[in-house]
Amino acid sequence: MKRKYLFTVFLTLCFGLTSIGQVFITELADPNDNAAARYVEIYNGGTSAVDLTGWTLRRYTNGNSEPQTTGEDLSPIGSLAPGAIAIIAANGTAFEAAFGMVADISAGTGGPADSNGDDQIYITDASDTIVDFFGVPGEDGSGTDHEFEDGRAERKASVTQGTATWDVNEWNIDNDAGAGDGALNVDGGFDPGVWIGAETAGVEDESFVTLNMYPNPASDVLNISAQNTINTVEIFNVLGQKVITIQVEDTSAEINVSNLNTGIYLIKYAIHNSTSTKKFVRE
Protein backbone atom coordinates (compact mmCIF):
# COMPACT_ATOMS: atom_id res chain seq x y z
CA MET A 1 0.00 0.00 0.00
CA LYS A 2 2.81 2.39 0.86
CA ARG A 3 4.55 1.65 -2.47
CA LYS A 4 1.30 2.33 -4.38
CA TYR A 5 0.86 5.61 -2.50
CA LEU A 6 4.38 6.75 -3.32
CA PHE A 7 3.85 5.89 -6.99
CA THR A 8 0.63 7.93 -7.03
CA VAL A 9 2.43 10.91 -5.48
CA PHE A 10 5.21 10.55 -8.05
CA LEU A 11 2.71 10.64 -10.94
CA THR A 12 0.90 13.60 -9.42
CA LEU A 13 4.16 15.54 -9.10
CA CYS A 14 5.19 14.69 -12.66
CA PHE A 15 1.91 15.77 -14.16
CA GLY A 16 1.86 18.88 -11.98
CA LEU A 17 5.34 19.89 -13.11
CA THR A 18 4.43 19.19 -16.74
CA SER A 19 1.42 21.50 -16.46
CA ILE A 20 3.41 24.25 -14.77
CA GLY A 21 6.17 23.96 -17.32
CA GLN A 22 3.94 24.34 -20.34
CA VAL A 23 0.88 26.59 -20.08
CA PHE A 24 1.06 30.07 -18.57
CA ILE A 25 -0.43 33.57 -18.80
CA THR A 26 1.28 35.94 -21.22
CA GLU A 27 -0.99 39.00 -21.08
CA LEU A 28 -3.68 40.54 -18.87
CA ALA A 29 -5.44 43.45 -20.56
CA ASP A 30 -7.59 46.31 -19.24
CA PRO A 31 -7.76 48.82 -22.13
CA ASN A 32 -8.01 52.42 -20.94
CA ASP A 33 -10.55 53.38 -23.61
CA ASN A 34 -12.61 50.18 -23.81
CA ALA A 35 -13.25 48.16 -20.65
CA ALA A 36 -15.50 45.79 -22.60
CA ALA A 37 -12.47 44.62 -24.60
CA ARG A 38 -10.62 43.18 -21.58
CA TYR A 39 -8.97 39.81 -22.06
CA VAL A 40 -6.51 37.23 -20.76
CA GLU A 41 -3.96 35.58 -23.08
CA ILE A 42 -2.46 32.16 -22.34
CA TYR A 43 0.37 30.34 -24.12
CA ASN A 44 1.70 26.80 -24.43
CA GLY A 45 5.46 27.13 -24.16
CA GLY A 46 6.12 23.39 -24.15
CA THR A 47 6.94 20.90 -26.88
CA SER A 48 3.71 18.90 -26.65
CA ALA A 49 0.01 19.72 -26.81
CA VAL A 50 -1.92 20.22 -23.56
CA ASP A 51 -5.55 19.13 -23.22
CA LEU A 52 -7.27 21.94 -21.32
CA THR A 53 -10.35 19.87 -20.48
CA GLY A 54 -11.16 20.56 -16.84
CA TRP A 55 -8.76 23.51 -16.61
CA THR A 56 -10.03 26.86 -15.30
CA LEU A 57 -9.13 30.53 -15.31
CA ARG A 58 -9.88 32.02 -11.91
CA ARG A 59 -9.77 35.29 -10.01
CA TYR A 60 -9.39 36.78 -6.54
CA THR A 61 -11.39 40.03 -6.79
CA ASN A 62 -9.74 43.11 -5.31
CA GLY A 63 -8.35 42.30 -1.84
CA ASN A 64 -10.54 39.28 -1.17
CA SER A 65 -8.80 36.44 0.64
CA GLU A 66 -10.99 33.86 -1.12
CA PRO A 67 -11.30 33.41 -4.90
CA GLN A 68 -14.53 33.66 -6.84
CA THR A 69 -16.65 30.57 -6.24
CA THR A 70 -16.54 29.55 -9.90
CA GLY A 71 -13.86 29.94 -12.52
CA GLU A 72 -14.05 30.03 -16.30
CA ASP A 73 -13.92 26.54 -17.79
CA LEU A 74 -11.13 26.36 -20.38
CA SER A 75 -12.38 23.05 -21.82
CA PRO A 76 -13.84 24.71 -24.98
CA ILE A 77 -10.28 25.55 -26.06
CA GLY A 78 -9.59 21.82 -26.26
CA SER A 79 -6.00 20.86 -26.98
CA LEU A 80 -3.55 23.79 -26.98
CA ALA A 81 -0.74 23.03 -29.40
CA PRO A 82 2.94 23.81 -28.68
CA GLY A 83 3.59 27.49 -29.30
CA ALA A 84 -0.14 28.22 -29.56
CA ILE A 85 -1.97 31.10 -27.89
CA ALA A 86 -5.57 31.21 -26.65
CA ILE A 87 -7.61 34.29 -25.76
CA ILE A 88 -10.25 34.44 -23.02
CA ALA A 89 -12.21 37.66 -23.49
CA ALA A 90 -14.58 39.34 -21.08
CA ASN A 91 -16.92 40.14 -23.97
CA GLY A 92 -16.27 38.25 -27.19
CA THR A 93 -18.26 40.66 -29.36
CA ALA A 94 -16.53 43.76 -27.98
CA PHE A 95 -13.14 42.06 -28.23
CA GLU A 96 -13.64 41.17 -31.89
CA ALA A 97 -14.81 44.71 -32.70
CA ALA A 98 -11.76 46.19 -30.97
CA PHE A 99 -9.03 43.86 -32.23
CA GLY A 100 -10.43 42.27 -35.39
CA MET A 101 -10.05 38.69 -34.18
CA VAL A 102 -12.28 36.12 -32.51
CA ALA A 103 -11.55 35.12 -28.91
CA ASP A 104 -11.44 31.44 -27.99
CA ILE A 105 -13.79 32.03 -25.04
CA SER A 106 -16.18 34.85 -24.14
CA ALA A 107 -16.17 34.66 -20.35
CA GLY A 108 -18.73 37.34 -19.52
CA THR A 109 -19.00 40.37 -17.28
CA GLY A 110 -17.58 39.95 -13.79
CA GLY A 111 -15.63 36.83 -14.73
CA PRO A 112 -11.88 36.19 -14.43
CA ALA A 113 -11.12 37.91 -17.76
CA ASP A 114 -13.03 41.06 -16.74
CA SER A 115 -10.47 42.48 -14.32
CA ASN A 116 -10.09 46.24 -13.88
CA GLY A 117 -6.42 45.75 -13.09
CA ASP A 118 -6.38 45.28 -9.31
CA ASP A 119 -7.31 41.59 -9.12
CA GLN A 120 -5.36 38.33 -8.87
CA ILE A 121 -5.65 35.98 -11.88
CA TYR A 122 -4.58 32.35 -12.06
CA ILE A 123 -4.90 29.07 -13.93
CA THR A 124 -5.72 25.66 -12.46
CA ASP A 125 -5.34 22.34 -14.25
CA ALA A 126 -7.79 19.41 -14.29
CA SER A 127 -6.61 18.29 -10.83
CA ASP A 128 -7.33 21.79 -9.44
CA THR A 129 -3.60 22.46 -9.06
CA ILE A 130 -2.48 26.07 -9.58
CA VAL A 131 -0.14 26.12 -12.57
CA ASP A 132 0.32 29.88 -12.96
CA PHE A 133 -0.50 32.86 -10.75
CA PHE A 134 -0.54 36.64 -11.10
CA GLY A 135 -0.86 38.87 -8.04
CA VAL A 136 -1.01 38.45 -4.27
CA PRO A 137 -4.11 36.85 -2.68
CA GLY A 138 -5.74 39.11 -0.12
CA GLU A 139 -4.04 42.25 -1.43
CA ASP A 140 -5.91 44.73 -3.59
CA GLY A 141 -3.64 45.49 -6.54
CA SER A 142 -4.20 49.26 -6.46
CA GLY A 143 -0.90 51.03 -5.88
CA THR A 144 1.14 47.82 -5.91
CA ASP A 145 3.62 46.27 -8.34
CA HIS A 146 0.84 44.05 -9.69
CA GLU A 147 -1.61 46.78 -10.72
CA PHE A 148 -2.43 46.91 -14.45
CA GLU A 149 -5.44 49.26 -14.30
CA ASP A 150 -6.15 50.93 -17.67
CA GLY A 151 -3.12 49.11 -19.04
CA ARG A 152 -1.74 45.61 -19.14
CA ALA A 153 0.53 43.05 -17.56
CA GLU A 154 2.75 41.38 -20.17
CA ARG A 155 4.94 38.36 -19.45
CA LYS A 156 8.60 39.04 -20.17
CA ALA A 157 10.16 37.23 -23.11
CA SER A 158 12.61 35.44 -20.81
CA VAL A 159 9.86 33.46 -19.05
CA THR A 160 9.62 29.82 -20.10
CA GLN A 161 7.15 28.34 -17.61
CA GLY A 162 4.37 29.19 -15.20
CA THR A 163 4.69 29.69 -11.47
CA ALA A 164 2.26 29.04 -8.62
CA THR A 165 3.49 32.15 -6.78
CA TRP A 166 3.74 35.80 -7.83
CA ASP A 167 7.08 37.02 -9.16
CA VAL A 168 7.15 40.68 -10.21
CA ASN A 169 10.40 40.13 -12.11
CA GLU A 170 8.54 38.06 -14.71
CA TRP A 171 6.25 40.90 -15.83
CA ASN A 172 6.20 44.19 -17.73
CA ILE A 173 3.49 46.36 -16.18
CA ASP A 174 1.73 49.37 -17.72
CA ASN A 175 -0.93 51.25 -15.74
CA ASP A 176 -2.60 54.64 -15.31
CA ALA A 177 -0.44 55.34 -12.27
CA GLY A 178 2.52 55.77 -14.60
CA ALA A 179 4.18 52.36 -14.59
CA GLY A 180 5.76 51.30 -17.89
CA ASP A 181 4.13 53.12 -20.79
CA GLY A 182 1.26 54.36 -18.61
CA ALA A 183 -2.39 53.98 -19.61
CA LEU A 184 -2.86 52.11 -22.90
CA ASN A 185 -5.63 52.36 -25.50
CA VAL A 186 -6.87 49.62 -27.81
CA ASP A 187 -5.21 51.22 -30.84
CA GLY A 188 -1.53 50.38 -30.53
CA GLY A 189 -1.46 49.42 -26.86
CA PHE A 190 -2.18 45.71 -27.08
CA ASP A 191 -1.26 42.69 -29.20
CA PRO A 192 -3.63 39.77 -28.51
CA GLY A 193 -2.47 36.57 -30.17
CA VAL A 194 1.17 37.71 -30.19
CA TRP A 195 3.70 37.34 -27.37
CA ILE A 196 7.24 38.74 -27.35
CA GLY A 197 8.65 35.48 -25.98
CA ALA A 198 7.03 33.16 -28.50
CA GLU A 199 9.50 31.37 -30.79
CA THR A 200 12.15 34.03 -30.27
CA ALA A 201 15.72 32.73 -30.46
CA GLY A 202 17.75 35.65 -29.22
CA VAL A 203 17.44 38.76 -27.11
CA GLU A 204 16.93 42.04 -28.85
CA ASP A 205 19.61 44.67 -28.27
CA GLU A 206 18.36 48.16 -29.06
CA SER A 207 21.92 49.36 -29.59
CA PHE A 208 22.45 46.63 -32.16
CA VAL A 209 19.18 46.76 -34.10
CA THR A 210 16.87 49.66 -34.90
CA LEU A 211 13.39 49.62 -36.37
CA ASN A 212 12.05 52.86 -37.81
CA MET A 213 8.68 53.62 -39.37
CA TYR A 214 8.53 56.78 -41.42
CA PRO A 215 7.07 59.27 -41.77
CA ASN A 216 4.51 57.66 -39.41
CA PRO A 217 2.93 54.25 -38.77
CA ALA A 218 0.54 54.86 -41.69
CA SER A 219 3.46 54.92 -44.12
CA ASP A 220 3.65 52.41 -46.95
CA VAL A 221 7.35 51.87 -46.24
CA LEU A 222 8.94 50.16 -43.26
CA ASN A 223 12.68 50.69 -42.85
CA ILE A 224 15.00 48.37 -40.92
CA SER A 225 18.70 48.96 -40.37
CA ALA A 226 21.33 47.05 -38.39
CA GLN A 227 25.06 46.92 -37.79
CA ASN A 228 25.25 43.42 -39.27
CA THR A 229 23.61 41.67 -42.21
CA ILE A 230 19.86 41.21 -42.07
CA ASN A 231 19.01 37.76 -43.41
CA THR A 232 15.23 37.53 -43.43
CA VAL A 233 12.23 39.61 -42.43
CA GLU A 234 8.81 38.13 -41.66
CA ILE A 235 5.63 39.95 -40.67
CA PHE A 236 2.74 38.18 -38.90
CA ASN A 237 -0.82 39.39 -38.25
CA VAL A 238 -2.66 38.99 -34.92
CA LEU A 239 -3.86 35.54 -35.99
CA GLY A 240 -0.26 34.37 -36.31
CA GLN A 241 -0.48 34.21 -40.11
CA LYS A 242 2.63 35.18 -42.04
CA VAL A 243 1.71 38.02 -44.39
CA ILE A 244 5.12 39.16 -45.66
CA THR A 245 8.45 37.34 -46.09
CA ILE A 246 11.56 38.81 -47.70
CA GLN A 247 15.22 37.80 -48.03
CA VAL A 248 17.55 40.76 -47.48
CA GLU A 249 21.28 39.95 -47.09
CA ASP A 250 22.10 43.59 -46.42
CA THR A 251 22.39 45.92 -43.44
CA SER A 252 19.19 47.77 -44.32
CA ALA A 253 15.87 47.06 -45.97
CA GLU A 254 12.82 48.95 -47.14
CA ILE A 255 9.63 46.88 -46.94
CA ASN A 256 6.45 47.79 -48.81
CA VAL A 257 3.56 47.32 -46.37
CA SER A 258 0.88 49.02 -48.45
CA ASN A 259 -1.06 45.76 -48.74
CA LEU A 260 -1.47 45.44 -44.97
CA ASN A 261 -4.74 46.43 -43.33
CA THR A 262 -4.78 48.63 -40.26
CA GLY A 263 -3.90 46.72 -37.12
CA ILE A 264 -1.13 45.28 -34.98
CA TYR A 265 1.58 43.07 -36.49
CA LEU A 266 4.62 41.21 -35.22
CA ILE A 267 7.75 41.71 -37.28
CA LYS A 268 10.48 39.08 -36.89
CA TYR A 269 13.90 39.53 -38.40
CA ALA A 270 16.99 37.30 -38.47
CA ILE A 271 20.24 39.20 -38.02
CA HIS A 272 23.69 37.76 -37.45
CA ASN A 273 22.46 34.30 -36.42
CA SER A 274 19.88 35.61 -33.96
CA THR A 275 16.19 36.38 -34.23
CA SER A 276 14.49 39.44 -32.79
CA THR A 277 10.92 40.70 -32.79
CA LYS A 278 9.09 44.00 -32.52
CA LYS A 279 5.49 45.12 -32.75
CA PHE A 280 4.47 47.10 -35.83
CA VAL A 281 1.26 49.15 -35.80
CA ARG A 282 -0.31 49.93 -39.16
CA GLU A 283 -2.75 52.84 -38.82
Long-range contacts (C-beta under 8 A, 24 or more apart in sequence): 12-127, 15-125, 15-127, 16-125, 16-127, 16-129, 16-131, 18-46, 19-50, 19-125, 19-129, 19-131, 19-162, 20-131, 20-132, 20-161, 20-162, 20-163, 20-164, 21-45, 21-46, 21-160, 21-161, 21-162, 22-46, 22-48, 22-50, 22-161, 22-162, 23-50, 23-52, 23-55, 23-80, 23-123, 23-131, 23-132, 23-162, 24-123, 24-131, 24-132, 24-155, 24-159, 24-161, 24-162, 24-163, 25-121, 25-123, 25-132, 25-134, 25-155, 25-162, 26-85, 26-154, 26-155, 26-195, 26-197, 26-198, 27-152, 27-153, 27-154, 27-155, 27-190, 27-191, 27-192, 27-195, 28-115, 28-117, 28-121, 28-134, 28-148, 28-152, 28-153, 29-148, 29-152, 29-190, 29-192, 30-115, 30-116, 30-117, 30-148, 30-149, 30-150, 30-151, 30-152, 31-98, 31-150, 31-184, 31-185, 31-186, 31-189, 31-190, 32-150, 32-151, 32-176, 32-183, 32-184, 32-185, 32-189, 33-185, 33-186, 34-94, 34-98, 34-185, 34-186, 35-116, 36-90, 36-91, 36-94, 36-95, 36-98, 37-89, 37-90, 37-91, 37-94, 37-95, 37-97, 37-98, 37-99, 37-186, 38-89, 38-90, 38-91, 38-113, 38-114, 38-115, 38-116, 39-87, 39-88, 39-89, 39-90, 39-95, 39-103, 39-113, 39-192, 40-87, 40-88, 40-112, 40-113, 40-121, 41-85, 41-86, 41-87, 41-88, 41-192, 41-193, 41-195, 42-74, 42-80, 42-85, 42-86, 42-88, 42-123, 43-83, 43-84, 43-85, 43-86, 43-155, 43-195, 43-197, 43-198, 44-80, 44-81, 44-82, 44-83, 44-84, 44-85, 45-82, 45-83, 45-160, 45-161, 45-197, 45-198, 46-82, 47-82, 48-82, 49-79, 49-80, 49-81, 49-82, 50-79, 50-80, 51-78, 51-79, 52-77, 52-78, 52-79, 52-80, 52-86, 53-78, 53-126, 54-125, 54-126, 55-123, 55-124, 55-125, 55-126, 56-123, 56-124, 57-88, 57-107, 57-112, 57-113, 57-121, 57-122, 57-123, 58-112, 58-121, 58-122, 58-123, 58-124, 59-111, 59-112, 59-115, 59-119, 59-120, 59-121, 59-122, 60-119, 60-120, 60-122, 60-135, 60-137, 60-138, 61-119, 62-118, 62-119, 62-140, 62-141, 63-138, 63-139, 63-140, 64-138, 65-137, 65-138, 67-120, 67-122, 67-137, 68-111, 68-112, 71-112, 71-124, 72-105, 72-107, 72-111, 72-112, 72-113, 74-105, 74-123, 76-104, 76-105, 77-104, 77-105, 83-198, 83-199, 85-193, 85-194, 85-195, 85-198, 85-240, 87-192, 87-193, 88-112, 88-113, 89-113, 90-114, 95-192, 98-186, 99-186, 99-190, 99-192, 99-238, 99-263, 99-264, 100-238, 100-263, 101-192, 101-193, 101-238, 101-239, 103-192, 115-148, 116-149, 117-141, 117-147, 117-148, 117-149, 117-150, 117-151, 117-175, 118-142, 118-147, 118-149, 120-146, 120-166, 123-162, 130-164, 131-162, 131-164, 132-162, 132-163, 132-164, 133-162, 133-163, 133-164, 133-165, 133-166, 134-166, 134-171, 135-166, 136-166, 143-177, 145-173, 146-171, 146-173, 147-173, 147-175, 147-177, 147-179, 148-173, 148-174, 148-175, 149-175, 149-176, 149-177, 150-175, 150-176, 150-183, 150-184, 151-175, 151-176, 151-179, 151-180, 151-181, 151-182, 151-183, 151-184, 151-189, 152-184, 152-189, 152-190, 154-195, 154-196, 155-195, 155-197, 156-196, 156-197, 157-195, 157-196, 157-197, 157-200, 157-203, 158-197, 158-203, 159-197, 160-197, 187-281, 187-283, 188-217, 188-264, 188-281, 188-283, 190-264, 191-238, 191-264, 191-266, 191-279, 192-238, 193-238, 193-239, 193-240, 194-236, 194-238, 194-240, 194-264, 194-266, 194-279, 196-277, 200-268, 200-275, 200-276, 200-277, 201-274, 201-275, 202-274, 202-275, 202-276, 203-274, 203-276, 204-276, 204-277, 204-278, 208-271, 209-269, 209-271, 209-276, 211-267, 211-278, 211-280, 213-280, 216-283, 217-280, 217-281, 217-282, 217-283, 218-282, 218-283, 219-257, 220-256, 220-257, 220-258, 221-254, 221-255, 221-256, 221-257, 222-254, 222-255, 222-257, 222-267, 222-280, 223-252, 223-253, 223-254, 223-255, 224-252, 224-253, 224-255, 224-269, 225-251, 225-252, 225-253, 226-251, 226-252, 226-271, 226-272, 227-251, 228-271, 228-272, 229-271, 229-272, 230-269, 230-270, 230-271, 231-269, 231-270, 231-271, 232-269, 232-270, 233-267, 233-268, 233-269, 233-270, 234-267, 234-268, 234-269, 235-260, 235-265, 235-266, 235-267, 235-268, 235-280, 236-265, 236-266, 236-267, 236-268, 237-263, 237-265, 238-263, 238-264, 238-265, 257-282
